[in-house]
Amino acid sequence: MNDPLRYTFDDARRQQLRDGVALSTSAKVAWFEEMVALVVRFGARDRHADRLERSVIDETDSAP
């Protein structure tokens, strides 16, 4: 038996993708710039860079 809520979720996701594709180029660029600003504002970029740096250090420390 199909779950009607799951069907609704799939439809909503599909519609959201269609809406995103239908956006103008300038709207897509504005959205991307807003996402980058959020990443910078909340320090996610720095946390990710620190995690990558620690990962590289751990790999070189464990090398034979």
C-alpha positions as CSV (number, residue, x, y, z in Angstrom):
1,M,0.0,0.0,0.0
2,N,1.4,3.4,-0.9
3,D,1.7,6.0,1.8
4,P,-0.3,9.1,0.7
5,L,2.1,11.4,2.7
6,R,5.1,10.0,0.9
7,Y,3.4,10.7,-2.4
8,T,2.8,14.2,-1.4
9,F,6.4,14.7,-0.3
10,D,7.7,13.4,-3.6
11,D,5.3,15.7,-5.5
12,A,6.4,18.7,-3.4
13,R,10.1,17.9,-4.0
14,R,9.6,17.6,-7.7
15,Q,7.7,20.9,-7.8
16,Q,10.4,22.6,-5.8
17,L,13.0,21.4,-8.4
18,R,10.8,22.7,-11.2
19,D,10.5,26.1,-9.5
20,G,14.2,26.3,-9.1
21,V,14.8,25.5,-12.7
22,A,12.3,28.1,-13.7
23,L,14.1,30.9,-11.8
24,S,15.8,33.6,-13.8
25,T,19.6,33.5,-14.0
26,S,19.8,36.6,-11.8
27,A,17.6,35.0,-9.2
28,K,19.7,31.9,-9.2
29,V,22.9,34.0,-8.7
30,A,21.2,36.0,-5.9
31,W,20.2,32.7,-4.2
32,F,23.8,31.3,-4.5
33,E,25.3,34.6,-3.1
34,E,22.9,34.4,-0.2
35,M,23.9,30.8,0.6
36,V,27.6,31.8,0.4
37,A,27.0,34.7,2.8
38,L,25.3,32.4,5.3
39,V,28.2,30.0,5.1
40,V,30.7,32.8,5.8
41,R,28.5,34.4,8.5
42,F,28.2,31.2,10.5
43,G,31.8,30.1,10.1
44,A,30.9,26.9,8.3
45,R,33.7,27.5,5.7
46,D,36.3,27.8,8.5
47,R,35.1,24.8,10.4
48,H,35.2,22.7,7.2
49,A,38.7,23.9,6.4
50,D,39.9,23.1,9.9
51,R,38.3,19.6,9.6
52,L,40.1,19.0,6.3
53,E,43.4,20.2,7.7
54,R,43.1,17.9,10.7
55,S,42.2,15.0,8.4
56,V,45.4,15.6,6.2
57,I,47.5,15.9,9.4
58,D,46.1,12.6,10.7
59,E,46.8,10.9,7.4
60,T,50.4,12.0,7.3
61,D,51.0,11.1,10.9
62,S,49.7,7.6,10.3
63,A,51.8,7.1,7.2
64,P,54.4,4.4,7.5
